[in-house]
Amino acid sequence: MSGRLQNTDKIENSIEIKLKRYPKILTDYYYSMTDNTATTKNAYIRYISDYLDFLVENGSDIKDISVYARITLTDINQYVNRIRYSKVNGKLVENKESIRRTRISAIKSFYAYLLDCGIIDKNPCDKVKLPKLTQDINVVSMTEKEVQHVKDTIINSGDKWANRDLLIFTLGCRTGLRVTALCEIDINDIDFREKKISVVEKGNKKRELFLGDDTVRMIKEWIAERGVIPECDALFISNRKTRITQRTVERIILKYTSDLGKHITPHKMRSTCGTNLYEKTGNVYLVANQLGHKNIANTMRYTRISEQKKRDAANIL
């Protein structure tokens, strides 16, 4: 699991560099987040620092500790209204409810910390409402034919990293692992005898996932091609012989899926795993187990019903 520790250290170093530009209270808050993963801490610090930048833009001296006690519900709601939209390629788009909920939750957590420390007497976030989550019935994923098309595209690309990219795509679609976990895989996380892989995912959850014979074969072939790199145990490496980054995986997936007519991100490999597994088995609990969901409600969004099954149901009725 050294890949995860290496990635954690890298993330926390970048956080500490960022914290130097902000008041000490934000650093104190950061060190209070002992039970959170590095990824969560990084996201929360990013969101809170954006909020602090908003306060500065509106004339607040965030270095003055007393300023936080003068923040009102109206001030918070102004920020909430601001993060409702973002500019993408010069166009204004509405951010998803889930994104806004996470950002608001970070601000709430920060003010709860200030309250616990006695810096403020009341929490201005108490009456801030989180956006209601709407059920996304159109989860973007790839069909079996589309998955095969992408594989063929990678194989026929002639790229020198084609075998690596093919394995990343295959593992993502077959295991449903998040991109963070994919990047953190070390060679010694793979048990070839038992045909399974050990990973640590969101919330520090340790999991073991079984691998099919074909996937094991692909991994062995890639490791042989990868060669021995004494200073790097990562399964997936970059052209600099270092651990691959999430951003690189994003570029790989975008490169080979650009002709599908869908916006495919690394997370859509996870969606593909969930939807296709449910399509094959009809077992929502099996899908939940594969994706590592504790709450079955999180799994339901992947259990789409195909148009053909809807037609079959109509005929049965």
Salt bridges, closest charged atoms under 4 A:
GLU12 OE2 - LYS41 NZ 2.86
ASP28 OD1 - LYS24 NZ 2.94
ASP50 OD2 - ARG103 NH2 2.72
GLU57 OE1 - ARG82 NH1 2.73
ASP64 OD2 - ARG70 NH2 3.87
GLU94 OE2 - ARG84 NH2 2.91
GLU94 OE2 - ARG100 NH2 3.75
ASP136 OD2 - ARG301 NH2 3.82
GLU144 OE2 - LYS280 NZ 3.32
GLU146 OE1 - LYS262 NZ 2.77
ASP159 OD2 - LYS255 NZ 2.92
ASP165 OD1 - ARG164 NE 2.89
ASP186 OD1 - ARG243 NH2 2.69
GLU194 OE2 - ARG193 NH1 3.05
GLU201 OE2 - ARG178 NH1 3.78
GLU201 OE1 - ARG207 NH1 2.69
GLU208 OE1 - LYS196 NZ 3.12
ASP213 OD1 - LYS195 NZ 2.49
ASP214 OD2 - ARG174 NH2 3.11
ASP214 OD1 - ARG217 NH2 2.54
GLU221 OE2 - ARG217 NH1 3.03
GLU250 OE1 - ARG247 NH1 2.90
ASP259 OD2 - HIS149 NE2 2.85
GLU307 OE2 - LYS310 NZ 3.44
